[in-house]
């Protein structure tokens, strides 16, 4: 019997697990210890290299205190592609610096200051993009 490969939905679920874990400040090792696996296995789940089984998904959901459907966020249809996954907001948030920037921005209560910071970031991004 041939081992089945992870599919785009597995990559999406992995990125969502990573996003939730990072948002709660939990290390891969702490998550792994809590659910009885190695941190390397957590890495494989988060990269979408390995599929997360139903019982393991339940354990992860319970430990991270997020509903299981939240781990499927971004899966609007069953024929999701890797391109869909890479372009999803959850894929972007699975990057640690992006999540930290979003959390820092959210902590700023002054909406005018937040808007100014976003404008500055957009200006910087446009300059970097043009210089490539």
Secondary structure, DSSP 8 states (H G I E B T S, - for coil): -------HHHHHHHHHHHHHHHHTT--HHHHHHHHTS-HHHHHHHHHTSS---HHHHHHHHHHHT--GGGGGTT--STT--HHHHHHSHHHHHTSHHHHHHHHHHHH---HHHHHHHHHHHHHHHHHHHHH-
